[in-house]
């Protein structure tokens, strides 16, 4: 997938959700560790973009729920 120079909020949500889905399918401990590190990066990136867009959220779980909902729209 080619990256846009400035990904949209939905693009960031999709990347974040993709990492979450990979974690759910992974049993290799080393790969799981790498993916968990990536999840943190993408979670923070998505939370930052939500803040920039003025979209409120309650906590970490709420950020994830918003990402899943956004990633599923027009999929």
C-alpha positions as CSV (number, residue, x, y, z in Angstrom):
1,X,0.0,0.0,0.0
2,X,1.4,3.4,-1.0
3,X,1.4,5.9,1.8
4,X,0.0,9.4,1.2
5,X,2.3,12.2,2.3
6,X,-0.4,13.3,4.8
7,X,-2.6,10.3,5.8
8,X,-6.2,11.0,6.7
9,X,-7.6,10.2,10.1
10,X,-9.3,7.2,8.6
11,X,-6.0,6.0,7.1
12,X,-4.4,6.2,10.5
13,X,-7.4,4.4,12.0
14,X,-7.1,1.6,9.4
15,X,-3.3,1.2,10.1
16,X,-4.0,1.0,13.8
17,X,-6.8,-1.6,13.4
18,X,-4.6,-3.6,11.0
19,X,-1.9,-3.9,13.7
20,X,-4.6,-5.0,16.3
21,X,-5.9,-7.6,13.8
22,X,-2.3,-8.9,13.2
23,X,-1.8,-9.2,17.0
24,X,-5.0,-11.3,17.3
25,X,-3.6,-13.7,14.6
26,X,-0.1,-14.0,15.9
27,X,1.2,-16.7,18.2
28,X,5.0,-16.1,17.7
29,X,6.2,-14.3,20.9
30,X,8.9,-12.3,19.1
31,X,6.4,-11.2,16.4
32,X,3.8,-10.4,19.1
33,X,6.4,-8.2,20.9
34,X,7.2,-6.3,17.7
35,X,3.5,-5.9,16.9
36,X,2.7,-4.7,20.5
37,X,5.3,-2.0,20.1
38,X,3.8,-1.0,16.8
39,X,0.3,-0.9,18.4
40,X,1.5,1.6,20.9
41,X,3.0,3.8,18.2
42,X,-0.2,3.7,16.1
43,X,-2.5,4.1,19.1
44,X,-0.6,7.3,20.1
45,X,-0.6,8.6,16.5
46,X,-4.3,8.0,16.2
47,X,-5.0,9.6,19.6
48,X,-3.0,12.7,18.5
49,X,-4.9,12.9,15.3
50,X,-8.2,12.7,17.2
51,X,-7.1,15.6,19.4
52,X,-6.0,17.6,16.4
53,X,-9.4,17.1,14.9
54,X,-11.2,18.1,18.1
55,X,-12.7,14.6,18.5
56,X,-13.1,13.9,22.2
57,X,-12.4,10.5,23.8
58,X,-12.6,9.1,27.3
59,X,-9.7,6.7,27.6
60,X,-7.4,4.2,25.7
61,X,-10.3,1.8,25.1
62,X,-12.5,4.5,23.7
63,X,-9.7,5.5,21.2
64,X,-9.6,1.9,20.0
65,X,-13.4,1.8,19.7
66,X,-13.3,5.0,17.6
67,X,-10.5,3.5,15.4
68,X,-12.4,0.3,14.8
69,X,-15.6,2.2,13.9
70,X,-13.7,4.6,11.5
71,X,-11.7,1.8,9.9
72,X,-14.9,-0.1,9.2
73,X,-16.7,2.7,7.4
74,X,-16.6,2.5,3.7
75,X,-14.3,-0.5,3.9
